[in-house]
Amino acid sequence: MNSFKGLNGLKRHVLVVDDEMINRELLSNILCVEYEVHLAENGKAALDILKAGDCSFSLILLDLLMPVMDGFDLIKCLKEDEALRLIPIIVMTSEKDAEVRSIKMGAADFIKKPYDMPDVILARCERIIELQEDKNIIHGTERDALTGLYSRDYFIEYINQIEKYKADRKVDILDINIDHFHLINELYGREEGNNVLKSIGKTLLDTFKDQLGICCRSGADNFSVYCDHEFDHKKVLKRLIDGLSDASVFHKIRLRMGVYPDADKSLMVETWLDRAKTACDIIKGDYSKNIEYYSHEFYERAKYQEKLINDVEDAIKNKDLKVFYQPKYDVTGDEPTLRSAEALIRWIHPELGMISPGDFIPLFESNGLIQDLDRYVWEEVAKQIGKWKKEYNVSVPVSVNVSRMDIYYPGLKENFVRLLNENDLQPNELMLEITESAYAENAEELIAVVEKLRSAGFMIEMDDFGTGYSSLNMITSIPIDALKLDMKFVRNMEKDEKSMKLVELVLEIAEFLQVPVIAEGVETEKQLKLLKERSCDIVQGYYFSKPVPPEEFVKFF
């Protein structure tokens, strides 16, 4: 700041208040080299200049004994004025008792009369101005303007300072999140959203004002608390929810809390916050509970997932990701016949061995890496279909997954057409599976993409039908070529009448739409028999085969 002002020829404004003209002139001559100096002969004149607001003052040099309004009265007036209270005051006096009184009233420093040491005066003025400007910066940035809570950076720094003196005391970190906060702003307006944030801020400040605890707004809809280990976390959450009921018209707000208990003092404070947030994120979408506690298992899980994220690029490059194929059989005739296959990804990690798709696919769906994975699978599958055609003169259509994120890729159709051309394939040999949940996010976009793909000759299968967004409107709006019946219904249909009814309902819907049904997860002969009796067209599952590598799949030819 100082170098900027010096280089740009900017001068701070200083007000000298003294009833003796000789003192005013003397101080003016000392200060004018560095500052723009303004003069006043008493407290009232000084107050008029300050309240006029013609400029922003960085310092007041104040004599105490003056007519009309003395220095003590001026200090009192300034400290009661919100706009002027932050201007630092250096008292000019030779009386020690007056020095003590004025500093207790809020003066920053004092200069002894007579003014026979100009360098000392300049140095003191510069130091006090710098200290006050730094203090003003802290004052303006340490707290969130809306809630009054600390900002994240100051929150962390204050914890570091407290820990210097409380290193042996057990503490917890709380992370509090407002579920679907953006919907509050969208449905009820930003003002209502601000009321929610202010209510949480006020409740947190009230809760911890007499406790070992400080709070911050760590994100748009996130709050963090550093508190004593013995504090009742459920009580905090209840007070927050009760406060929202009084402050907001939106009464169905859900708060989640993650707790990192007994924080490990060997770790950085930032890591404490991350661990509390990890616990909070674990229960996102889980409405059975609203508090979760961080444990060592979370740490190991997070470390494991971080390794998967870091290693996926090498896995693609080194082909550690293998595409397996599970056959689909047409069961409409007397004997099942091979109809097609589904491509399923497997990760054979050089250090961790076989990794379950359930470990990495949801993870990559959440962070966007699923697109890289899908493109890799599409390339491998297209090459494999072409290879089978050349070596065995057999065309086996294979379905590949098109994730929700792939739907919004502008060159999706062009990419698939390129794969067909490069491998001498027909569009019906590379079938595309979409999940019904993609419909919920952007129905119009999904319909447009599907229509574009079908116009190019691609077959579209609706995957996991009946487990997510399912609606008759959806299934009648999206042009598809097959329905895939989720394996959960197939597994339960023998023992659960409701599951059987749902299977029959899906088959009836498919018959109405004039599209075949593919039943997943068929494992027993009885399941196959029940499905055939209800006119199911295509079956896949362990009854016929588990997913196998391409060299083993040829036995089904």
Disulfide bonds with the S-S distance in Angstrom:
none
